[in-house]
């Protein structure tokens, strides 16, 4: 590209030099030609007695210097001096110049130089003007829009090729065209008004119907401005495609005229060109009142971002969606969800904007009210929770106090009944012995209930201290402790791989002690008892341990009763217990953020699942860890139920 560009001047150089040489020859040829013509006229005048030949040569010098420049002017001065001296100055037909004529010849020389300088200045100004006009002409011709320059009388003095094409005529026919001939008859009364407005304001932009030579009417957009004294420049753009797109969009929008949503069509300048019945219902203005108004001014739109940002999004993506706040005709502020789409014409220029607005004021108010109610409800829940926690603490304290205070009277009843049985046994009949045994049995059972209730209360009051626990070791220890109670029974144990847990070791021990002892108790009626303890890969964020047996089972419809305090599904005569063991299990598991649930059917055994969060050491709270104290005197004396 560079080499091609650099070789371009070399190709043009000979032609340029040739033109320069031709112009130089023409300019210098003007000097002898003008002098010769002056000589001929002078000789003819001399014959008829006219003696003003010197002025004729001055005229020749002036013409040569004005049109040829300083150089040809000097040549004309020399030729004129010699010719005048030879033909008109005494002695005739000689080239002798008297001393007294030298000042005259110097004045002639000065006159020629001055005229030549004036000519050079004039040609420079003419060349600059010609260059400027040529640039202006090229710009006008390259413009895709039609450009007219009108004089004060409405006559076209300049137009480009696009103007001729818009008019539908040849370019030479545009010159002298009357502006009124381009106006439809109904709009000609506006001519002078628009000229006056452009002259006063400097510029005017409007739309009108342009009348072509074949009387066809074309919609155009005109930018009218002053162009020097008593002249006006009009840039005329054919907007037929845009109008067709607007009309098509308007027809499509009319199909939605029965919609409840407000449907508005705007031109690229945001002037409203369509307004459906839903818009009238939403905002209160009729279509006639809304047409031609700027939508953001009519509705006093409050944007979530700047209006320019919304316009930029439409230009870039062709659509925009968001919430706007508008004012109705009655001055009421409403919130609408707005969906806007930009329609372009065949040339890609913006043609129209379709805007669909839905009034969501009631919904927003309802959402705000619901939000406020939720905040109030949250506050009430917090207060109620605080009250319930206080009540639970009071109940736990009460249960602890009652359980602790009942221990001594129950022991006294059992102790004195045993003394009565020992000292009065020989004198009591069989019925009295039976009564004493019933008292002792009830007192012992009451003691167990009080002990279990006390332990249950202590669980809620004690602070959990978590650490990493080997569950397999805990289960092995519990099975070993229960071994003496299983002597003489045929039991098959199956203990699978158990995971490490992050929990309170004393509490976790109590959970599995209750579950395993229950499995032993409810398989007592089986000739071959089977107890399985294992774990499941349930979820990534939790571990699940289960205790399964082939005991008597239970009906799952009573599973909600299972974890209540003093709730039992079997009679005391069939299976002993206080009904607190599973309630204790659930409380401990919940305190660890886990859950417990059963699966069972009558006479087909039962499975209890315990799910605990899978927490690593990185989740340790301050003061927790493997070194934390795990001493639990509270649980040392507890026995599985």
Beta strands, then each sheet from edge to edge (+ up, - down):
strand 1: 146-151
strand 2: 156-159
strand 3: 203-211
strand 4: 217-226
strand 5: 231-238
strand 6: 262-266
strand 7: 272-275
strand 8: 319-327
strand 9: 333-344
strand 10: 350-359
strand 11: 467-470
strand 12: 491-495
strand 13: 500-503
strand 14: 529-539
strand 15: 542-549
strand 16: 595-600
strand 17: 606-613
sheet 1: 2+ 1- 5+ 4- 3+
sheet 2: 7+ 6- 10+ 9- 8+
sheet 3: 11+ 13-
sheet 4: 12+ 14+ 15- 17+ 16-
end
